[in-house]
Amino acid sequence: MVVRDEVRKMKTVAPLVAAMSNEARCKALKCVAEKLAEKKDEIFAENKKDLEAAAENGVADAIVKRLKFDEGKLRDVIAGINQLVTLDDPIGKITLDRELDEGLRLTRVTCPIGVIGVIFEARPDALVQISSLCIRSGNCPVLKGGKETTFTNRILFGIIYDAVIEAGFPEGCMLQVEQHNEIDELLKCDGLVDLLIPRGSNAFVRYIMDNTHIPVMGHADGVCHIYVDKDADIDKAVNIILDAKTQYTAACNAVETLLIQRDEELIGKLMPKLVKALAENGIKLRGTKEVIDKVDALAKTEAGSLEFEAIDESEFKEYLALIVSAKFVDTVDEAIDHINLHGSHHTDAIITENSEVAERFMQLVDSAGVYQNCSTRFADGFRYGFGAEVGISTSKIHARGPVGLEGLVTYKYKLVGHGQIVGDYASGKSSFHFKDL
Amino acid sequence: MVVRDEVRKMKTVAPLVAAMSNEARCKALKCVAEKLAEKKDEIFAENKKDLEAAAENGVADAIVKRLKFDEGKLRDVIAGINQLVTLDDPIGKITLDRELDEGLRLTRVTCPIGVIGVIFEARPDALVQISSLCIRSGNCPVLKGGKETTFTNRILFGIIYDAVIEAGFPEGCMLQVEQHNEIDELLKCDGLVDLLIPRGSNAFVRYIMDNTHIPVMGHADGVCHIYVDKDADIDKAVNIILDAKTQYTAACNAVETLLIQRDEELIGKLMPKLVKALAENGIKLRGTKEVIDKVDALAKTEAGSLEFEAIDESEFKEYLALIVSAKFVDTVDEAIDHINLHGSHHTDAIITENSEVAERFMQLVDSAGVYQNCSTRFADGFRYGFGAEVGISTSKIHARGPVGLEGLVTYKYKLVGHGQIVGDYASGKSSFHFKDL
């Protein structure tokens, strides 16, 4: 397959998909959900092939867990599709309706972005979620999943594609590419692909961003911070830190850096509990010398097995593992400056009972998500009530944070007149009156 | 000046500017307007130096017209600032307010993008407009204007900067760079500059896009089309084509390609009038052989001095001159396909009295602006009632079309809880209820 030729065909099909009615798009989704349920045994059989290959190749258990597509995951993706059907149509919303002059009417209408390339990790449920979001929002996806789920992806894509065609979508409205080298072909399709959404490792996303002229939405790093203020509730702080680090350690919204106010009372109360909790959960602490000096003193009496290491704060980074960095800061403003300069503008939390300090933090921290007294792990499209997400964006352009349907739409301006020319407005013969309707 | 160091300082100042109240931002704008009026003689004196240098260097008259900053232009930019003050605050708008669960509240709030690099042509009024839009929207601009207006830019920037500082903005909230090589330094400031807006020639914008990892908003080409349908009002068609070509020939929203329905009656009525009008206005026609054959026959009887040339449609392009391409198409769908594949997704118009055909065109043409029965020249922030524009975007990501205040904002998600962790939702101990407030 020559990717460019297929994508070029898709480009001409995309406006037709964009013009499909809300009913037609919802019908297609229902059709997808039905077919997935009907063909579940075939899907599981193909998934077994991927799992067998993974076992042969000695793939790690954590990854195998993601590859697996079973009754539970099928139920979840079907529930997701059904939820998408109930959401408001993101397309065709009039967001501006203005009479520029008598008989010259400007409207701004939301519409699909068009052709979207999504490159995602080896997770069959991701293929279904991304496809569903694209169908709901009238976009044409080019899908490239992880190679470890080739068999499962192939049957899932086939089922979804057949279902949308049966529901009246035009041929060529979805495309799957399977070969890794086809990613490079896709990256060269600027002018045809409107948006790329890469998901995966920092290095992979960076590679995509560095090797294409197509706009890219997503995130490379996820260096999330938790700042513990002197007015923090200590138990909330420890509990939230543990959840943010351990609930899904490899996630981009897991916490990587703790900033703790340099307050004697806070440090006196927090550190023993924190050290104990980290030790019990097998989390290694990489702190500045000042932090480690405190920990060292505590470790002798309470921490037992806590593993720790003194590092320079310039070595703080995204671990995606049971390791956390820590340093003390004098004020909330020092925490804010650290986060804005060293963070990745993903999700950062403050733990405090002081609402004034919390407001300052949430106002000045320049991240997609700014939280008070809850875990950074909440940064997720499903948990925000978006039904699903195609990814999380740390860019400030277009969509920011978890990206659901709203991030998959753009708009166009429609202007209807009856022969108006700009010359008449330039000469003063006509003039604008700008009436919002 | 080391641009990176200055921009790094600006990055830490940007959240403070983002937190300025609506009143403070409006006060700053009023202060700018007052100071500009007060210091007009000094401004005109500096502008005279630029004009003298232009005369010495033999700069073309059309460009000198843009360099000139006189009473009229000063009045216009001050009127623009006063209009901006009256517009709704784009910052701090709550666009989502949702209780995820009891005591866990998610809000989405609009906020400034942050640090924005704007590289613009030699037009002093552009410097004032862009600065004003950034002040109104709480953004920190790095401004690089055309070298032909160095003296004028320097004094204007100084006046604006002093005014905003006087109004309480933090030091370093605006930056001007003057050297061409500093553009390359700016392009390397990814992670510090959030958005680049280049204005200027196709080649220049393309250079910026190809040499930075910072998101770029703008447009390279502006290949705008007018499609004349068989149900067109002939006089409207000719009048609109002339306006779209001649009212400001060098503008990105000037028409470059005419698509005319291959309908005997239409061609019979339209072509004589069109040929005559083009000839009278000194517009050269570069048509397909079929078009030129028709024109040739007409030229003998009516056109007189019409200059024309037969070319292949693959040679159609952006002229920014008194030249227009033309070809015949069988249907509106053929016109749509041509525009979607060969256009630049800027602004495209249909001339027809048939509303069904117009709707099809406006639905399926994938451009920032789709017009019926009016000139493509209306694609402009001022004419849309946005007060001013920082540029026009042909991207479908973030802002599309003329970009005013709304295109200079992003949003952040704020989540406030009282100790909630994701583990409790994963285990089923807690569950989301998603209530929009």
Interface residues (C-beta under 8 A of the other chain):
Chain A: K11 T12 A14 P15 L16 A18 A19 R98 L100 L104 L106 I113 G114 D194 L195 M209 D210 H213 P215 M217 D233 D235 K236 N239 I240 L242 D243 A244 Q247 Y248 I336 D337 N340 L341 A358 M362 Q363 L364 V365 D366 S367 A368 G369 V370 Y371 Q372 N373 C374 S375 R377 F378 A379 R383 Y384 G385 S395 K396 I397 H398 R400 G401 P402 T410 Y411 K412 Y413 K414 L415 V416 G417 H418 G419 Q420 I421 V422 G423 Y425 A426 F432 F434
Chain B: K11 T12 A14 P15 L16 A18 A19 R98 L100 L104 L106 I113 G114 D194 L195 M209 D210 H213 P215 M217 D233 D235 K236 N239 I240 L242 D243 A244 Q247 Y248 I336 D337 N340 L341 A358 M362 Q363 L364 V365 D366 S367 A368 G369 V370 Y371 Q372 N373 C374 S375 R377 F378 A379 R383 Y384 G385 S395 K396 I397 H398 R400 G401 P402 T410 Y411 K412 Y413 K414 L415 V416 G417 H418 G419 Q420 I421 V422 G423 Y425 A426 F432 F434
